[in-house]
């Protein structure tokens, strides 16, 4: 499986990202549904579980003083800030291009239209964590990204984003116009 280390390097490694309990799960993909839609199905901690269909970008980080409230707990809003940053790094790991380079090449952007989070355990000042990010589902002009915040491989929190691939509508700026996701872009996320 192709995997990126969060610093732009890509390497081969067999990897299955697993979660625990009843929290949402990063899922593997099942194809062959009507209209070519991509449906996801859950997998478990079973060693024979299927691998993910899309690249997983895992990046280490440490919770810093400015990320925390006075008691040393990570502010909830920081999870979403880290998720936004992790989405940009996921795209960079898959394509080798920064977000601004992607925008220039495709004439499109990917604004956030929905976000949700589940907070399982508190992350605190100086916690060394890893953020694992993957595409959950690609649709015609939108896609879902899942981010898991892991401490010692245990899921501490999870966020899910929905983004739209779009451009500024030339006929009525600054309105946005959804565009179909380029198939060659989606292909770069697929695990072979």
N, C-alpha and C positions, 0 to 999 in steps of 0.2 A: 504494500500500500504506500502511495506517495504521502509523505507527511512533512510539514514545515515546522521549523523550530521557533518561529516567531521573529526571527532576525533575517528572514529572507532566504535562508538555506533550505533546500529540499533534499530529502533522503528517503531511502527505502526502509520500511519497517512494518512488520505485521502488527496491526493494532486494532483492537476492538474497544470502543469507549462504552463503558457500562455505567449505569447509575444505580441508586439504591432506593428502596422504599416505594412510596406512592408518588414520588415526584415525576414530572414529565420526563420522558426519556428521549435522548438523541436516537433516532430511529434508522433502520435500514429501509431501503426502498423496494417496492414491489411494482413491476410494470405490467402492461397488458390490460389496462383498464380502458373503458370506453373513452373516446375523444383523445386518447393518448395521454390522459392525465396521469400524474405520478401520485401514487398512494403510498403511504408509509405504514409499516406495521412494527409493532413492538418486538424487542428481543430481550432476553433475560441474561442473567449471570452464567448461564449454562456455557461450559467451555466450547460447545459445538455451535454457539450462536453465530449467525451470519455477520459478515463484516459490513461496515457502512458503505453506502453507494457513493458518498461524496467525501472529498478531502476534509480532514480534521486538522485544524491549525491549533497547536497547543503552545501557549506562551506563558513563561513564568513571570511573576511580578511579586512585589512585596507591598503590603499595606503600609502607607506612610502617614506621618502625623497629620498632614493637611487633608487626608481622605477621611478623617475620623471626627466624631463628636467629642466633647470634653471627657466622656468616660472611656474613650479609646475604641469605641465600636465604629465600624465602617458605616458612613452615611448611606442610606438606601439609594439616594440619587446617584451615588458613585458607581453602583452596579451598572446603571444604564449608560453612564459615561464610558466605563470600561468596555461595555458591550459594543458601543458605537465604534470605539477605537479598534476593538477586536474584529469587527466586520471589515473594516478597511484593511487590516492585516491579513484576514482570510482571503480577500480578493487579491491582495498583493502576492500572497503565497501561491495562489492558484495560477495567476496570470503573469507574474513577474513585473507588474506595473503598479505604480502608486494610484491612489484614487484620482488625482488630477490628471495623470496620464491616461487612465481609463476614460475619464470624461472627455478628454481631447480626442482620443481615438474613436469613440463611439458617439460622440455628441449627445451624451446622456448622463444623467445623474441617478442616484438611488436614495431618495428621501425616505425617511421613516414615517410610516402611516399608522402603525400600531405597535405597542410594546407591552409586555407583561412580565411579571417576575414572581418567583416563589423563593422565599427566604427560609431555609431550613435551620441553619445555625448561624450565630453571629460571627462575623470575621472581625478581627481586632488588630490594633496597631502592631506592626512587626510580623504579622502572619505572612509566611511565604506560601503563596498560592500558585495555581496554574489555571489559566482560563482556556478551556477547550471549546472551539467554535466550529460549527459545520452548517451546511445548508440542510434544512429539513425538507424543503419542497420548492421546486421551481414550477411556476405556472407561466401563462403566456407573457404577462408583463409585470408580474410580482413574484416575490419569493420570500420564504421564511428562513430565518437564521436562528439557531439555538446556541446559547452560550452556557457552559457549566463552569461554576467556580469551585475548584477542587482544592482541598487541603489534605495532604497525605492520602490522595486518591479517593477521598470521601466527598460527596457532593454537599457543599455548604449552601449554595444558591444556584438558581437557574433563571435566565432571562430568555425571552423569545421575542424576536422582532419580525415585523412584516414590512417589507420595503417594496417600492414601485420603481421600475426601470422607466425613466421618462426624460423628456426634453422640454425646454421652454417652448410654448406654443407661439409661433411667429405671428399668427393672426390675432392673438389677444394676450400679449405679454402682460404681466408676469405669470400668467396661468401655465400650468404644466400639462403636458400631453403624454399619456402612457405610450410606450413603444414596446414592440415584442422583444423579448430577451434574445440576443443573438445566439443561435445554436452553437457556434464555435466558442462562445464564452462559457456556456453551460458545460460543454465538453471538457473544458479545462479543469472542472471541479470533479469530474467522474473518476472513480477509482477503478483501475483496470485489473 
